[in-house]
Amino acid sequence: VNGMPLMVFGSGDGGVHAFQPDTGLPVWKYDVSQRGINTTPVVAGNLVIGGHSEENVDSTEMGALFALKLDGTGDLMKTGGEVWRNREQLIGKSSPVVVGDRVYAVEDKGQLLVIDLKTGKTIAKEKLGTQGRGSPLYADGKIYVCEGNGRWNIFKITDDGLELVEEEYRRRAR
């Protein structure tokens, strides 16, 4: 970023941090959660996408999916480095994936969200089950997701969201 390598990570202190890996010097921080962030943020172009499922630092609402400016500096909460934040989207067990101009994120309660990368607006939601744990995987034009109980789903990406291609739970139950 701006000719400088960055290491970006979620931390046990409830923040996302960017450091210079060679020197260890901090570049920016984004303190968002009252407790630790257990998911890996995703870099997509000039944005960092991340999530958590704990209480937000500036409200009693639980969880958030958020986008940050990768080239920010200092405290991003104070310097305008937050591009968008969707409170009450509990993304605390799985990391999001970005495909094109969309973010695909699994909520802890088992719902797959399709979010516009630039605006943070929800495009679609798909109920998976009750235990969103596995991070979504993108391959061959499809999104693959697994639940904590072993159920899995395959979705084809469409213009208005997703189309279910295969679902393990229903297939096995027939």
Residue pairs with C-beta under 8 A, 6 or more apart in sequence:
1 70
1 71
2 71
4 20
4 27
5 20
5 21
5 22
6 18
6 19
6 20
6 21
6 27
6 70
7 18
7 19
7 20
7 21
8 16
8 17
8 18
8 41
8 43
8 48
8 70
9 16
9 17
9 40
9 41
10 16
10 36
10 37
10 38
10 39
10 40
10 41
10 50
10 52
11 17
11 36
11 37
12 36
12 37
13 31
13 36
14 31
14 32
14 33
14 34
14 35
14 36
14 37
14 52
14 54
14 57
15 29
15 30
15 31
15 32
15 33
15 37
16 29
16 30
16 32
16 37
16 41
16 48
16 50
16 68
17 26
17 28
17 29
17 30
18 26
18 27
18 28
18 29
18 48
18 70
18 72
19 25
19 26
19 27
20 27
27 73
28 72
28 73
28 74
28 75
28 76
28 79
28 81
29 74
29 75
29 76
30 66
30 68
30 75
30 76
30 77
30 81
30 82
31 57
31 75
31 77
32 52
32 56
32 57
32 64
32 66
32 77
32 85
33 52
33 54
33 55
33 56
33 57
33 64
34 54
34 55
34 56
34 57
35 52
35 54
35 55
36 54
37 50
37 51
37 52
37 92
38 52
38 92
38 93
39 50
39 51
39 52
39 91
39 92
39 93
39 94
39 95
39 96
39 135
40 95
40 135
41 48
41 49
41 50
41 95
42 48
42 49
42 50
42 95
42 96
42 97
42 98
43 49
43 70
44 98
44 103
44 117
45 70
46 69
46 70
46 71
47 67
47 68
47 69
47 70
47 83
47 117
48 67
48 68
48 69
48 70
49 65
49 66
49 67
49 68
49 96
49 98
49 103
49 117
50 65
50 66
50 68
50 91
50 96
51 63
51 64
51 65
51 66
51 89
51 90
51 91
51 92
51 95
51 96
51 105
52 63
52 64
52 91
52 92
53 62
53 63
53 90
53 91
53 92
53 93
53 108
54 62
54 63
54 92
55 61
55 62
56 62
56 63
56 64
56 87
57 77
58 77
59 87
61 87
61 88
62 88
62 90
63 87
63 88
63 89
63 90
63 91
63 92
63 107
63 108
64 85
64 86
64 87
64 88
64 89
64 91
65 85
65 86
65 89
65 91
65 96
65 103
65 105
65 113
65 115
65 120
66 82
66 83
66 84
66 85
66 86
66 120
67 82
67 83
67 84
67 85
67 103
67 117
67 120
68 76
68 81
68 82
68 83
69 76
69 80
69 81
69 82
69 83
72 79
72 80
72 81
73 79
73 81
74 81
76 82
83 118
83 120
84 119
84 120
85 120
86 115
86 120
86 122
89 105
89 107
89 113
90 107
90 108
90 109
91 105
91 106
91 107
91 108
92 108
93 106
93 108
93 132
93 133
93 148
94 105
94 106
94 132
94 133
94 134
94 135
94 136
95 135
96 103
96 104
96 105
96 135
96 136
97 103
97 104
97 105
97 135
97 136
97 137
97 138
97 143
98 104
98 117
99 138
99 143
99 157
100 117
101 116
101 117
101 118
102 114
102 115
102 116
102 117
102 123
102 157
103 113
103 114
103 115
103 116
103 117
104 112
104 113
104 114
104 115
104 136
104 138
104 143
105 112
105 113
105 115
105 136
106 112
106 113
106 128
106 132
106 133
106 134
106 135
106 136
106 145
107 113
107 132
108 131
108 132
108 133
109 130
109 132
110 127
110 128
110 129
110 130
110 131
110 132
110 147
111 125
111 126
111 127
111 128
111 132
112 125
112 126
112 127
112 128
112 132
112 136
112 143
112 145
112 153
112 155
112 162
113 122
113 124
113 125
114 122
114 123
114 124
114 125
114 126
114 161
114 162
115 121
115 122
115 123
116 122
116 123
123 160
123 161
124 160
124 161
124 162
126 153
126 155
126 161
126 162
126 164
128 145
128 147
128 151
128 153
129 147
129 149
129 151
129 169
130 147
130 149
131 147
131 148
131 149
132 145
132 147
132 148
133 146
133 147
133 148
134 145
134 146
134 147
134 148
136 143
136 144
136 145
137 143
137 144
137 145
138 144
141 156
141 157
142 154
142 155
142 156
142 157
142 165
143 154
143 155
143 157
143 162
144 152
144 153
144 154
145 152
145 153
145 155
146 152
146 153
150 168
151 167
151 168
151 169
152 167
152 168
153 164
153 166
153 167
153 168
154 164
154 165
154 166
154 167
155 162
155 163
155 164
155 165
156 162
156 163
156 165
